Amino acid sequence: MTEKILEDQPALPAMKYSEHLKELRKRLIYIIAALLLVFFVLLPFAKHSYDILSQPLVKLLPTNTSMIATDVMSTFITPFKLNLYLAFLITIPFTLYQIWHFIAPALYQTEKKLGLAILALSTLLFFSGIIFSYSLILPLALKFFILASPENVLPMTDINSYLNFCVKLFLAFGLAFQIPILTYLLILTGILSIQQLEQHRKHIIVFFFFIAMFITPPDVFSMLALAVPMWLLFETGLFITKLSIKTQN
């Protein structure tokens, strides 16, 4: 399977080292310029963006309570940080596009087609993971934490802590949604076979729970909320790879 995919016409003639550096510099300038442009465009809406992010928590807070800022600068710095994160997020497709243009000339034609498809799917899955975590996992996790609070404790979350919590959660699910692609690539490149992955399925599932335990908040709900989707995504990647091989044969 691997040989068939990599079989193609030779890539373009090698560029000189100085030409590579010039091309890399140009792409980096494009990426930084796009990031700064989006950042400054979003800046007037920074507070509104944080209001949207905090909605899942604000809805669950008891009456006459609100989020707090434990630092004098937090009310300014936290929306500013969120604005920067959003700029990074929005420019991800453009950044990947620039990286792709830098490496594409060195690839075979079939490799380009496969690489472009994987890049597009990877971006789609990353954003799907973030949307999934914001719309489903975050509200459930917050509800669990608030309900688990002792009766004599009033939940008053710091705005900066909440932002950090959300960023970690979104990043964890965005990366977790890459598992089908990772599974496909491991088999495609011959690093692992389908039989090996199936044989060590139990160990892989335990590994998912181990990873989830370290990158989620220290509670069972958050760990399960990440580990179970990781397991299902692994099975999805395995199924798609089997189907792909069967179709090619």
Residue pairs with C-beta under 8 A, 6 or more apart in sequence:
1 188
1 245
1 248
2 188
2 189
2 190
4 248
5 110
5 111
5 114
5 188
6 108
6 110
6 111
7 110
8 108
8 109
8 110
8 111
9 108
9 109
10 108
11 105
11 106
11 107
11 108
12 105
12 106
14 106
15 23
15 105
23 102
24 102
27 98
27 99
27 101
27 102
30 94
30 98
31 91
31 94
31 95
31 98
34 91
34 94
34 95
35 87
35 88
35 91
35 95
36 87
38 86
38 87
38 90
38 91
39 83
39 84
39 87
42 49
42 83
42 86
42 87
42 90
43 83
45 83
46 79
46 80
46 82
46 83
47 79
49 79
49 82
49 83
49 86
50 78
50 79
50 82
50 159
50 163
53 82
53 162
53 163
53 166
54 67
54 159
54 162
56 134
56 138
56 139
56 142
57 67
57 142
57 157
57 162
58 66
58 67
59 139
60 139
60 142
60 143
60 146
61 67
61 146
61 155
62 154
62 155
65 154
65 155
65 156
66 156
67 156
67 157
67 158
67 159
67 162
68 156
68 157
68 158
68 159
69 75
69 78
69 158
69 159
69 160
70 158
70 160
71 77
71 160
74 158
74 159
74 160
75 159
77 160
78 159
78 160
78 163
81 160
81 163
82 163
85 167
89 130
92 123
92 126
93 123
96 119
96 123
100 115
100 116
100 119
104 112
104 115
107 115
118 181
118 184
118 185
121 181
122 178
122 181
125 177
125 178
125 180
125 181
126 174
126 175
126 177
126 178
127 174
128 177
129 170
129 173
129 174
129 175
129 176
129 177
129 178
130 170
130 173
130 174
132 173
132 177
132 229
133 169
133 170
133 172
133 173
133 174
134 166
134 170
137 169
137 173
137 225
137 226
138 166
138 169
140 221
140 225
141 169
141 217
141 221
141 222
141 225
144 219
144 221
145 155
145 217
145 219
146 155
148 219
149 155
165 217
168 215
168 216
169 216
169 222
172 212
172 215
172 216
172 226
173 226
173 229
176 226
176 229
176 230
176 233
177 229
177 233
179 230
179 233
179 234
179 237
180 233
180 234
180 236
180 237
180 240
181 237
182 237
183 197
183 234
183 237
183 238
183 241
184 237
184 240
184 241
184 244
186 192
186 197
187 193
187 194
187 197
187 241
188 241
194 238
194 241
194 242
194 245
197 204
197 238
198 238
204 234
205 227
205 231
205 234
208 227
208 230
208 231
208 234
209 223
209 227
211 227
211 230
212 222
212 223
212 224
212 226
212 227
212 230
213 223
213 227
215 226
216 222
216 223
216 225
216 226
